[in-house]
């Protein structure tokens, strides 16, 4: 349901690095992280899955981008 949403966020941040980074691998990593942290998400704090995934996607993509910057 949220694959396209997460993919757009990742591509918007890492699109220019797509020759060095497997974008689908980053998207998969995001969903894997969500799966492992699902028990820590507190629904009483009004956190939506979409919002959580958006934040996770942004932060993960930025971290991947930082790993590539020294290559340039």
DRENLUM-562711 format. One record per residue: residue number from 1; residue in three letters; x, y, z of N, C-alpha, C, CB in turn. Coordinates in steps of 0.02 Angstrom, whole numbers, padded with zeros to 5 digits. Each point is the difference from the previous one (the first is absolute). Glycine has a CB too. Example, Ala and Ser with C-alpha at 12.3 -4.5 7.8 and 13.67 -1.06 7.14 Angstrom:
BEGIN
+-----+------+--------+--------+--------+--------+--------+--------+--------+--------+--------+--------+--------+--------+
| pos | code |     nX |     nY |     nZ |    caX |    caY |    caZ |     cX |     cY |     cZ |    cbX |    cbY |    cbZ |
+-----+------+--------+--------+--------+--------+--------+--------+--------+--------+--------+--------+--------+--------+
|   1 |  ALA |  00660 | -00284 |  00390 | -00045 |  00059 |  00000 |  00045 |  00060 |  00000 | -00095 | -00059 |  00062 |
|   2 |  SER |  00077 |  00112 | -00098 |  00042 |  00059 |  00003 | -00039 |  00055 |  00037 |  00059 | -00032 | -00108 |
+-----+------+--------+--------+--------+--------+--------+--------+--------+--------+--------+--------+--------+--------+
***
This chain:
BEGIN
+-----+------+--------+--------+--------+--------+--------+--------+--------+--------+--------+--------+--------+--------+
| pos | code |     nX |     nY |     nZ |    caX |    caY |    caZ |     cX |     cY |     cZ |    cbX |    cbY |    cbZ |
+-----+------+--------+--------+--------+--------+--------+--------+--------+--------+--------+--------+--------+--------+
|   1 |  UNK |  00041 | -00060 |  00000 | -00041 |  00060 |  00000 |  00043 |  00063 |  00000 | -00090 | -00063 |  00060 |
|   2 |  UNK |  00146 |  00062 | -00026 |  00042 |  00060 |  00007 |  00065 | -00003 | -00040 | -00048 |  00015 |  00112 |
|   3 |  UNK |  00055 | -00065 | -00153 |  00063 | -00009 | -00038 |  00014 |  00060 | -00045 | -00018 | -00124 |  00004 |
|   4 |  UNK | -00031 |  00147 | -00041 |  00010 |  00057 | -00045 |  00016 |  00063 |  00039 | -00079 | -00052 | -00083 |
|   5 |  UNK |  00046 |  00062 |  00139 |  00012 |  00059 |  00042 |  00073 |  00001 |  00025 | -00121 | -00001 |  00035 |
|   6 |  UNK |  00143 | -00055 | -00008 |  00069 | -00005 |  00025 |  00049 |  00006 | -00059 | -00038 | -00074 |  00096 |
|   7 |  UNK |  00022 |  00043 | -00152 |  00044 |  00003 | -00058 |  00010 |  00072 | -00025 | -00038 | -00114 | -00031 |
|   8 |  UNK | -00015 |  00154 |  00032 |  00005 |  00070 | -00022 |  00046 |  00040 |  00046 | -00115 | -00008 | -00049 |
|   9 |  UNK |  00109 | -00004 |  00113 |  00043 |  00036 |  00048 |  00073 | -00019 | -00010 | -00095 |  00004 |  00083 |
|  10 |  UNK |  00107 | -00069 | -00089 |  00069 | -00023 | -00010 |  00028 |  00026 | -00066 | -00026 | -00104 |  00067 |
|  11 |  UNK | -00013 |  00101 | -00120 |  00025 |  00023 | -00065 |  00011 |  00076 |  00000 | -00061 | -00094 | -00054 |
|  12 |  UNK |  00019 |  00131 |  00089 |  00009 |  00073 |  00001 |  00066 |  00020 |  00035 | -00125 |  00014 |  00001 |
|  13 |  UNK |  00148 | -00055 |  00045 |  00061 |  00015 |  00036 |  00061 | -00032 | -00034 | -00065 |  00008 |  00106 |
|  14 |  UNK |  00056 | -00069 | -00132 |  00057 | -00038 | -00025 |  00000 | -00008 | -00076 |  00001 | -00059 |  00107 |
|  15 |  UNK | -00046 |  00091 | -00142 | -00005 | -00010 | -00072 |  00065 |  00013 | -00037 | -00117 |  00032 |  00009 |
|  16 |  UNK |  00153 |  00020 |  00010 |  00063 |  00015 | -00034 |  00056 | -00048 |  00018 | -00034 |  00119 | -00002 |
|  17 |  UNK |  00023 | -00159 |  00054 |  00050 | -00050 |  00021 | -00020 | -00070 | -00021 |  00029 |  00073 |  00097 |
|  18 |  UNK | -00080 | -00079 | -00139 | -00027 | -00065 | -00016 |  00050 | -00046 | -00035 | -00111 |  00053 | -00009 |
|  19 |  UNK |  00164 | -00024 | -00021 |  00051 | -00041 | -00031 |  00046 | -00033 |  00053 | -00004 |  00075 | -00101 |
|  20 |  UNK |  00003 | -00050 |  00162 |  00042 | -00028 |  00053 | -00039 | -00038 |  00053 |  00079 |  00094 | -00021 |
|  21 |  UNK | -00144 | -00079 |  00025 | -00041 | -00028 |  00054 | -00058 | -00038 | -00032 |  00032 |  00093 |  00080 |
|  22 |  UNK | -00045 | -00152 | -00054 | -00058 | -00039 | -00021 | -00062 |  00029 |  00036 |  00071 | -00106 | -00021 |
|  23 |  UNK | -00110 |  00145 | -00016 | -00057 |  00034 |  00032 | -00051 | -00049 |  00027 |  00018 |  00096 | -00077 |
|  24 |  UNK | -00030 | -00150 |  00040 | -00048 | -00050 |  00025 |  00026 | -00033 |  00063 | -00039 | -00020 | -00118 |
|  25 |  UNK |  00104 |  00012 |  00123 |  00029 | -00027 |  00061 | -00012 |  00046 |  00060 |  00087 | -00057 | -00069 |
|  26 |  UNK | -00084 |  00122 |  00058 | -00013 |  00048 |  00053 | -00073 | -00004 |  00021 |  00091 |  00076 | -00043 |
|  27 |  UNK | -00136 | -00080 | -00006 | -00071 | -00006 |  00016 | -00013 | -00064 |  00040 | -00030 |  00064 | -00105 |
|  28 |  UNK |  00060 | -00119 |  00084 | -00007 | -00063 |  00037 |  00026 |  00006 |  00071 |  00010 | -00062 | -00108 |
|  29 |  UNK |  00046 |  00097 |  00116 |  00029 |  00010 |  00066 | -00049 |  00039 |  00045 |  00116 | -00001 | -00050 |
|  30 |  UNK | -00151 |  00049 |  00022 | -00048 |  00040 |  00038 | -00057 | -00043 |  00026 |  00030 |  00101 | -00069 |
|  31 |  UNK | -00057 | -00143 |  00026 | -00055 | -00044 |  00021 |  00024 | -00053 |  00050 | -00056 |  00020 | -00110 |
|  32 |  UNK |  00118 | -00042 |  00101 |  00029 | -00048 |  00048 |  00007 |  00032 |  00069 |  00062 | -00057 | -00095 |
|  33 |  UNK | -00040 |  00120 |  00096 |  00007 |  00037 |  00063 | -00068 |  00009 |  00033 |  00102 |  00059 | -00045 |
|  34 |  UNK | -00153 | -00042 |  00004 | -00068 |  00007 |  00027 | -00023 | -00065 |  00031 | -00026 |  00087 | -00087 |
|  35 |  UNK |  00039 | -00142 |  00055 | -00020 | -00065 |  00025 |  00032 | -00015 |  00068 | -00014 | -00040 | -00118 |
|  36 |  UNK |  00078 |  00057 |  00125 |  00035 | -00014 |  00063 | -00019 |  00049 |  00056 |  00093 | -00046 | -00068 |
|  37 |  UNK | -00115 |  00105 |  00050 | -00017 |  00050 |  00051 | -00075 |  00007 |  00010 |  00105 |  00061 | -00028 |
|  38 |  UNK | -00144 | -00104 | -00002 | -00073 |  00006 |  00003 | -00026 | -00002 |  00072 | -00007 | -00054 | -00112 |
|  39 |  UNK |  00038 |  00015 |  00154 | -00024 | -00005 |  00069 |  00017 |  00062 |  00041 |  00014 | -00123 | -00007 |
|  40 |  UNK |  00028 |  00167 | -00018 |  00018 |  00061 |  00036 | -00043 |  00060 | -00021 |  00117 | -00044 |  00009 |
|  41 |  UNK | -00158 |  00036 | -00060 | -00043 |  00055 | -00022 | -00060 |  00004 |  00046 |  00038 | -00014 | -00121 |
|  42 |  UNK | -00048 |  00072 |  00150 | -00055 |  00010 |  00048 | -00058 |  00034 | -00035 |  00082 |  00007 |  00096 |
|  43 |  UNK | -00136 | -00043 | -00111 | -00056 |  00030 | -00036 | -00036 |  00053 |  00042 | -00014 | -00107 | -00062 |
|  44 |  UNK |  00022 |  00107 |  00127 | -00032 |  00051 |  00042 |  00031 |  00069 | -00009 | -00028 | -00089 |  00082 |
|  45 |  UNK |  00086 |  00092 | -00114 |  00034 |  00064 | -00012 | -00018 |  00030 | -00068 |  00093 | -00038 |  00074 |
|  46 |  UNK | -00145 |  00012 | -00104 | -00025 |  00024 | -00065 |  00052 | -00006 | -00055 | -00075 |  00078 |  00061 |
|  47 |  UNK |  00117 | -00127 | -00057 |  00050 | -00012 | -00052 | -00032 | -00046 | -00052 |  00098 |  00014 |  00081 |
|  48 |  UNK | -00102 |  00009 | -00143 | -00027 | -00042 | -00053 |  00057 | -00039 | -00032 | -00095 |  00082 | -00021 |
|  49 |  UNK |  00078 | -00137 | -00008 |  00051 | -00040 | -00035 |  00029 |  00040 | -00058 | -00060 | -00107 |  00033 |
|  50 |  UNK |  00017 |  00143 | -00068 |  00024 |  00040 | -00057 |  00050 |  00053 |  00024 | -00109 | -00020 | -00061 |
|  51 |  UNK |  00093 |  00054 |  00114 |  00045 |  00051 |  00027 |  00065 | -00029 |  00025 | -00099 |  00066 |  00031 |
|  52 |  UNK |  00094 | -00124 |  00003 |  00060 | -00034 |  00024 |  00043 | -00022 | -00058 | -00063 | -00038 |  00102 |
|  53 |  UNK |  00032 |  00009 | -00154 |  00038 | -00022 | -00058 |  00032 |  00059 | -00036 | -00077 | -00097 | -00013 |
|  54 |  UNK |  00042 |  00153 |  00009 |  00027 |  00059 | -00033 |  00063 |  00026 |  00035 | -00114 |  00029 | -00037 |
|  55 |  UNK |  00111 | -00026 |  00102 |  00058 |  00022 |  00039 |  00057 | -00050 | -00005 | -00077 |  00060 |  00079 |
|  56 |  UNK |  00060 | -00124 | -00074 |  00051 | -00052 | -00006 |  00032 |  00000 | -00069 | -00064 | -00069 |  00084 |
|  57 |  UNK |  00024 |  00079 | -00136 |  00026 |  00002 | -00068 |  00047 |  00060 | -00010 | -00105 | -00056 | -00041 |
|  58 |  UNK |  00084 |  00114 |  00065 |  00041 |  00060 | -00006 |  00067 | -00009 |  00035 | -00103 |  00070 | -00007 |
|  59 |  UNK |  00101 | -00093 |  00069 |  00061 | -00007 |  00039 |  00046 | -00054 | -00028 | -00062 |  00037 |  00100 |
|  60 |  UNK |  00034 | -00092 | -00122 |  00040 | -00054 | -00029 |  00033 |  00023 | -00065 | -00076 | -00085 |  00053 |
|  61 |  UNK |  00038 |  00120 | -00094 |  00027 |  00024 | -00064 |  00056 |  00052 |  00012 | -00111 | -00021 | -00055 |
|  62 |  UNK |  00101 |  00064 |  00103 |  00052 |  00050 |  00015 |  00063 | -00035 |  00025 | -00089 |  00086 |  00028 |
|  63 |  UNK |  00082 | -00136 |  00014 |  00058 | -00037 |  00024 |  00036 | -00036 | -00057 | -00057 | -00015 |  00110 |
|  64 |  UNK |  00020 | -00013 | -00157 |  00031 | -00032 | -00058 |  00037 |  00051 | -00043 | -00090 | -00089 |  00002 |
|  65 |  UNK |  00061 |  00148 | -00009 |  00031 |  00053 | -00039 |  00066 |  00022 |  00032 | -00113 |  00039 | -00039 |
|  66 |  UNK |  00114 | -00035 |  00105 |  00061 |  00020 |  00035 |  00056 | -00051 | -00010 | -00070 |  00058 |  00085 |
|  67 |  UNK |  00052 | -00121 | -00094 |  00050 | -00051 | -00012 |  00033 |  00009 | -00068 | -00064 | -00078 |  00074 |
|  68 |  UNK |  00028 |  00108 | -00121 |  00026 |  00008 | -00068 |  00038 |  00065 | -00010 | -00094 | -00068 | -00040 |
|  69 |  UNK |  00082 |  00117 |  00081 |  00031 |  00066 | -00010 |  00076 | -00004 | -00001 | -00099 |  00052 |  00057 |
|  70 |  UNK |  00133 | -00090 | -00015 |  00073 | -00003 | -00004 |  00025 | -00026 | -00067 |  00002 | -00017 |  00122 |
|  71 |  UNK | -00043 | -00021 | -00159 |  00021 | -00026 | -00065 |  00007 |  00055 | -00051 | -00057 | -00106 |  00026 |
|  72 |  UNK |  00024 |  00163 | -00014 |  00005 |  00055 | -00048 |  00054 |  00047 |  00024 | -00121 | -00009 | -00031 |
+-----+------+--------+--------+--------+--------+--------+--------+--------+--------+--------+--------+--------+--------+
***
